[in-house]
Amino acid sequence: MKYICLGYLDEKQWKALPESDRNALMTSVSLTDDVLRQDGHFAGGEALQSPQNATTLRWRNGKMTVTDGPYAETKEQLGGILLLEARDPETTPSN
């Protein structure tokens, strides 16, 4: 069974972090991805562009509309996706 994990971030908080903290966090994420690969749970993943570069696609009433930016009224934006493979939720890496 496949599971999707959505990674959210507050871009203002991210930019406020010292570069050393951002690098440490990215190293930690990479190490976690490595463990997921070794255990056979990593099925794919992708970082997304920042909200300033985003495009939103919506399908409504049989037509697609394309708009610039996510324009979400939240502090956090979707920063990336991770696709995990596991027999069931109990065998996912977080358990």
Secondary structure, DSSP 4 states (H G I P E B T S, - for coil): -EEEEEEEEEHHHHHHS-HHHHHHHHHHHHHHHHHHHHTT-EEEEEE---GGG-EEEEEETTEEEEEES---SSSEEEEEEEEEE-SSGGGSTT-
